[in-house]
Amino acid sequence: MKTKQDIQLELLTEIDEICSKNGLTYILIGKTALNAYLNHTVKHGSRMIAVAMTMGDIDRFCEIIESKYSDNRYVEGIFNNPQFNPFYVVYGNKNTTYFNMVNLNHNIHKGIHVRIYPIRKFAELDGSIIKSWTKRLSFERKLRKTLNRVIVNDKFWYLKLITDFLNRIYALTGGHKRYYKEIKERIFINNWNDIQNYSLVRIIKYNLSSELLKEITRYEVDGFKLCLPKCTDEFFTEMYNEHFKEKEINEQKIKKNVIIDTEIGYEKVIEATEELINEARSLHEEVVWERRKHDKERISVANVWHLVKMTNKQLEYKQYFKDNIDYLLTLDLNDEKQFEEVNEELKKPISTLKKYSKHGMTFSIDPKTDALIEEFLLISGRDKLNKKIKKISKKKYFVK
């Protein structure tokens, strides 16, 4: 029987064939690409197998699939599913199943697939539109966390009802499509040749020199020829570092709550197991709910433990600076060598203050040392940390 990665390899070869016939360009990306380059395979590696194209080529690829191959293949993204969150598009096999029983999402198709990431402009990224999109992506997650704190008959039935309703309203008003259209126009690249109009481009989280994508070559991967940049060593050095050849590519284990079938389509699988899936989700929700009910107690215990450890550090610093604070106060922070000497002395207490400020806690060493730390933080440009420590120090209790 075929494995999940056998199906993904088939999808990659289909992408290669369709692109070759229709004048489209793609490259393997991420650990998929690294595995292909180092080991000449895409198997026994990352769960996520991916390629990158320009947005214009992605659009054209999707049109080809929907017009000629829709009987047993699918493409899915915001363009045909308003509730599909990520930027990328998925290309999948309808006659297979890759379905998570407990983690809900709004994907229409649930077959084995590969991801197609758009190549984005880097120099012209618009911060405001990215922030708006990020807020939308986190909307359901934040709402879910908020509503999980409300008890309604100890069940989650209301939760999905509310989130589905709000998502439907958002979809009907065209929110996703509006943002997607703006993003396409402002940050995505249309044609492969247009990449050279920019010094840097961005693929997933990687910032890459456009020169690296000027020429594409084919490498033998699992008995097929697939595309990678010609400057392959330089490409992977920019994605990872100069030691990329030593990077381990570990095979990702499939989660127990995922149903995978390489022979039967997801519609048949879901229909046949609907009752079991609903039962599994119900049990999962009950387990999550029980955890939620004990969250406050767990956080309180953790905070007490943080307070104990912080107090121990406070006593340690009090003893240390009791003997040398007067000397440190004689040093000139505007002198480079003396500034570095003070930095070496204050490095550990500042690191500790920063660590516990993340838990809403802070401490005082003594008035002289506190004043020196405040002055040092201001001179070294860490005013944000300084303000945070001052704000926390006004709290009456760190743990309630």
Secondary structure as the mmCIF struct_conf table of DSSP 4:
data_model
#
loop_
_struct_conf.conf_type_id
_struct_conf.id
_struct_conf.beg_label_comp_id
_struct_conf.beg_label_asym_id
_struct_conf.beg_label_seq_id
_struct_conf.end_label_comp_id
_struct_conf.end_label_asym_id
_struct_conf.end_label_seq_id
HELX_RH_AL_P HELX_RH_AL_P1 LYS A 4 ASN A 22
TURN_TY1_P TURN_TY1_P1 GLY A 23 GLY A 23
STRN STRN1 ILE A 27 LEU A 28
HELX_RH_AL_P HELX_RH_AL_P2 GLY A 30 ASN A 39
BEND BEND1 HIS A 40 HIS A 40
BEND BEND2 VAL A 42 GLY A 45
BEND BEND3 ARG A 47 ARG A 47
STRN STRN2 ALA A 50 MET A 53
HELX_RH_AL_P HELX_RH_AL_P3 MET A 55 LYS A 68
BEND BEND4 TYR A 69 TYR A 69
TURN_TY1_P TURN_TY1_P2 SER A 70 ASN A 72
STRN STRN3 ARG A 73 GLU A 76
BEND BEND5 GLY A 77 GLY A 77
TURN_TY1_P TURN_TY1_P3 ILE A 78 ASN A 80
TURN_TY1_P TURN_TY1_P4 PRO A 82 GLN A 83
BEND BEND6 PRO A 86 TYR A 88
STRN STRN4 VAL A 89 ASN A 93
TURN_TY1_P TURN_TY1_P5 LYS A 94 ASN A 95
BEND BEND7 THR A 96 THR A 96
STRN STRN5 THR A 97 ASN A 100
BEND BEND8 MET A 101 ASN A 103
BEND BEND9 ILE A 108 ILE A 108
BEND BEND10 GLY A 111 GLY A 111
STRN STRN6 HIS A 113 PRO A 118
HELX_LH_PP_P HELX_LH_PP_P1 ILE A 119 ILE A 119
STRN STRN7 ARG A 120 LYS A 121
BEND BEND11 PHE A 122 PHE A 122
TURN_TY1_P TURN_TY1_P6 ALA A 123 GLU A 124
HELX_RH_AL_P HELX_RH_AL_P4 GLY A 127 LEU A 147
TURN_TY1_P TURN_TY1_P7 ASN A 148 ARG A 149
BEND BEND12 VAL A 150 VAL A 150
BEND BEND13 VAL A 152 VAL A 152
TURN_TY1_P TURN_TY1_P8 ASN A 153 ASP A 154
BEND BEND14 PHE A 156 PHE A 156
HELX_RH_AL_P HELX_RH_AL_P5 TRP A 157 LEU A 172
TURN_TY1_P TURN_TY1_P9 THR A 173 GLY A 174
HELX_RH_AL_P HELX_RH_AL_P6 GLY A 175 ILE A 187
STRN STRN8 PHE A 188 PHE A 188
BEND BEND15 ASN A 191 ASN A 191
HELX_RH_3T_P HELX_RH_3T_P1 TRP A 192 ASN A 197
BEND BEND16 TYR A 198 SER A 199
STRN STRN9 LEU A 200 ILE A 203
TURN_TY1_P TURN_TY1_P10 ILE A 204 LYS A 205
STRN STRN10 TYR A 206 SER A 209
HELX_RH_3T_P HELX_RH_3T_P2 SER A 210 LEU A 213
BEND BEND17 LYS A 214 GLU A 215
STRN STRN11 ILE A 216 VAL A 221
TURN_TY1_P TURN_TY1_P11 ASP A 222 GLY A 223
STRN STRN12 PHE A 224 PRO A 229
BEND BEND18 LYS A 230 CYS A 231
HELX_RH_AL_P HELX_RH_AL_P7 THR A 232 MET A 239
BEND BEND19 TYR A 240 TYR A 240
TURN_TY1_P TURN_TY1_P12 GLU A 242 HIS A 243
HELX_RH_3T_P HELX_RH_3T_P3 PHE A 244 GLU A 246
HELX_LH_PP_P HELX_LH_PP_P2 ASN A 250 LYS A 255
TURN_TY1_P TURN_TY1_P13 LYS A 256 ASN A 257
STRN STRN13 VAL A 258 ASP A 261
BEND BEND20 THR A 262 ILE A 264
HELX_RH_AL_P HELX_RH_AL_P8 TYR A 266 ALA A 272
TURN_TY1_P TURN_TY1_P14 THR A 273 THR A 273
HELX_RH_AL_P HELX_RH_AL_P9 GLU A 274 LYS A 293
TURN_TY1_P TURN_TY1_P15 HIS A 294 HIS A 294
HELX_RH_AL_P HELX_RH_AL_P10 ASP A 295 LEU A 329
TURN_TY1_P TURN_TY1_P16 THR A 330 THR A 330
BEND BEND21 LEU A 331 LEU A 331
TURN_TY1_P TURN_TY1_P17 LEU A 333 ASN A 334
BEND BEND22 ASP A 335 ASP A 335
HELX_RH_AL_P HELX_RH_AL_P11 GLU A 336 SER A 357
TURN_TY1_P TURN_TY1_P18 LYS A 358 GLY A 360
HELX_RH_AL_P HELX_RH_AL_P12 PRO A 367 ILE A 379
TURN_TY1_P TURN_TY1_P19 SER A 380 GLY A 381
HELX_RH_AL_P HELX_RH_AL_P13 ASP A 383 SER A 393
TURN_TY1_P TURN_TY1_P20 LYS A 394 LYS A 394
BEND BEND23 LYS A 396 LYS A 396
BEND BEND24 PHE A 398 PHE A 398
#
